[in-house]
Amino acid sequence: MDRSAQILTPSQLNILARDLLEGAFPLIWVEAELGSVTRPASGHMYVTLKDARAQIRAALFKPKSQWLKFIPREGMRVLARGRLTLYEARGEYQLVLDHMEEAGEGALRRAYEQLKARLEAEGLFAPERKRALPAHVRRLAVITSPTGAAVRDVLSVLERRFPLLEVDLLPSLVQGDSAAAQITALLRGADTSGRYDVILLTRGGGSLEDLWAFNDEQLARAIAACTTPVVSAVGHETDFSLADFAADLRAPTPSVAAELLVPDQRDLALHLRRLDARLAQLQRHALGQAMQRTDRALLRLNAQSPQARLQLLRRRQQDAARHLAALWQQLHERRLARLRHAAAVLRNGHPQRRLDALRERLQRLQPRADGAIARHLQRDGLRLRALARSMEAVSPLATVTRGYAILTREDDGSLVRSPLQVRPGDTLTARVQDGAIQVVVKDPAR
């Protein structure tokens, strides 16, 4: 058996053990008592988590340790979250923490985070369902403890900034087992009354347990269902409750909520003075323009009295009548001239005058036509006699008159020019000067 295949070095063994630990344990929570707490110059924090029978080393590195909301001390009970690993250099396993809180608030914090995640998944905190606050709040409902510092801060700021605001204080418990139900009932009553423009939920700061009434699920759902805009100002700036997420507006403190709800009367007074000055300026400008329009209208009225207007219209009517008469006379003269021209054209183009002119022209042209015809006849006669002489010169009949005869075949009338064209017994016609003789071929000489 080869033992070398099973032999490991310490570092190899620690690496295998670390991989097994990290793979077998996911992110875990540990509730324990703090043993030793060490914070060297590097900023990291090293603690021991222990109970009555065991302990484990844990490390909270600098980026995470700076976000702690408390100062860890020996003997303090804490709730820590981290991953289990093994420090190879010393072969010790430890927790690498990413979060640590006091154990007293741990259960509440987990319940808060779970409820917040569930309501957020339902869309209860979605920005699109938030209602906008009115531009000017006339009547405000404040649900808070009547004896707390928060109500004094809110009323003081409201009185200083906008004394005209109507404020109704709806007193309620703000912590304890029955506080959430009481706040929810007051909220629903104020909303259904239709009396208020905005509802303010507020209280001063405190621990998570002190603020727990504002993390109630029914209260969060009631805030989301309100038709009246709801402002939440619970605790200090770093405190967040479910009421803050469900409300239409979250203010970091009660005083800031009061400042957000109403304008400063000094700013309003300054704005009113500016509006008054602007209105006076616009009135002066409008009055000046009206006076200028009145002056111009008076000048036009004086320059164009009704009598002067009538005289001007009468002159325009007379001018128009004269102009119309002149135009009518010109139109009449043009039409009369066109009529005389048309009559002259008609007279010149009368059919009788046309016939007389043609007849006169025919009489002038008649002698020329007779002479031209006589000349044409004489010229044609001379040409005809010349052609006759030419034909007689080439005619076969002229040859016949000199004692010759023309032979043609009896059957087809073709000329016989050679003894080779006939055979004994053929009948021929011999044309002579004064007639024709039929002959029969007896013996053609070859």
Secondary structure, DSSP 4 states (H G I P E B T S, - for coil): --GGGG---HHHHHHHHHHHHHHH--SEEEEEEEEEEE--TTS-EEEEEE-SS-EEEEEE-HHHHTT-SS---TT-EEEEEEEEEEETTTTEEEEEEEEEEEHHHHHHHHHHHHHHHHHHHTTTT-GGGPPPPPSS--EEEEEE-TTSHHHHHHHHHHHHH-TT-EEEEEE---SSTTHHHHHHHHHHHHHHHT--SEEEEEE----TTTTGGGG-HHHHHHHHH-SS-EEEEESSTT---HHHHHSSEE-SSHHHHHHHHS--HHHHHHHHHHHHHHHHHHHHHHHHHHHHHHHHHHHHHHHT-HHHHHHHHHHHHHHHHHHHHHHHHHHHHHHHHHHHHHHHHHHHT-HHHHHHHHHHHHHHHHHHHHHHHHHHHHHHHHHHHHHHHHHHHH-HHHHHTTT--EEEETTT--B--SGGG--TT-EEEEEETTEEEEEE-S----
